[in-house]
């Protein structure tokens, strides 16, 4: 993958490219030894730290979660600066232009295909520190909140540290000091690493935008692209407020707000993305406010799908009405296809024949009580008030303070 992360989106070949990657992976896994897939980071993870060493900046406040199956992924990131909505708001139509623009700027989500390889050097043959050599992930985007193009690859190295509760993402791009441009810590969310894994896809049509529905154990993510009439323009990197290597949505939001263009802002917000938990009987997942107390939820019952983070703030803490069964279930389900599945049915059993049966298999597989023995972060809400955020911030502050004190002591001694 030597092209930018938006290469398939720009060509209009997302589905064909993803199908080709899946076919190549299927063939490679029949070899001896089998080729790698993304199983090494399959699961759900929240980001506890992002740092850019060359700029001496770090972020521990953004609510960021990534859900990865052995092939497809979905990322959802909500800035701590996202405005709080008044109680009772249930639609973007109810919000003033300034709030709409702020929501556009403080939201980011994207999804696509993750390609794993064992390359040991970044593009161009530049030297990379020994500590971050090894397994590399390149993500090809199929849906993105940001406008096209993104000229650089979304490529980074994986440092597994699951015994310590997660893994580290080291940028494959190097800064002027020969170090990774950025580093991110990803903490494992409990009940996500052991499967089952499911990746469903809805291909884009004139009537329906592209969409993905992913499941990793007790966790799920849904993302649907903007409708065609709200597609963002392809921008020119380096012009109009965009960085030299990619398009950014902020300049588009700024221009729409300055022009009081409400419809443009609503179009930007028309991409839908949710992350949540598969309820079943998983420990720590409460009932939705609107859930019935009569009997256990059936597979397609909204009570099984609890939203904890969303591009639509009022949806957080509610249940998700699966789009696979809205309106006419048979018609809608026929639009979805099983892209990939792992550990969804017992070994030797036939694979699920369609998306509907795959969803049933997910819920049946999760109808067990979580024993809570995986040692991972089991908090269902990706909250900036999580203890790890506070403790990390305090640790960084203490390190800065100690370094300053040490510098003063050395100066006095000299």
Secondary structure, DSSP 8 states (H G I E B T S, - for coil): --S-TTHHHHHT-HHHHHHHHHHHHHHHTTSSS----GGGG-EEEEEEEEEEGGGTEEE--SEEEEEE-SSEEEEEEE-TTS----TT---GGGS-HHHHHHHHHTEEEEEEEEEEE---S-GGG----GGG-S-EEEEEEEEESS-S-B-S-EEEEEEEEGGGTEEEEEESSB-TTSSBS-EEEEEEBTT-SS--EEEEEE---SSS--EEEEEETTEEEEEE---GGG------TTSTT--TTB--HHHHHHHHHHTT-HHHHHHHTT-EEEEEEE-TT-TT----TT---SS---TT-GGGEEEEEESSGGGTTSB---GGGSSSHHHHHHTEEEEEEESSS-TTS---SSHHHHHHHHHHHH-S-----S-SB--SS--TTSHHHHHHHHHHHHHHHHHHHHHHHHHHH-
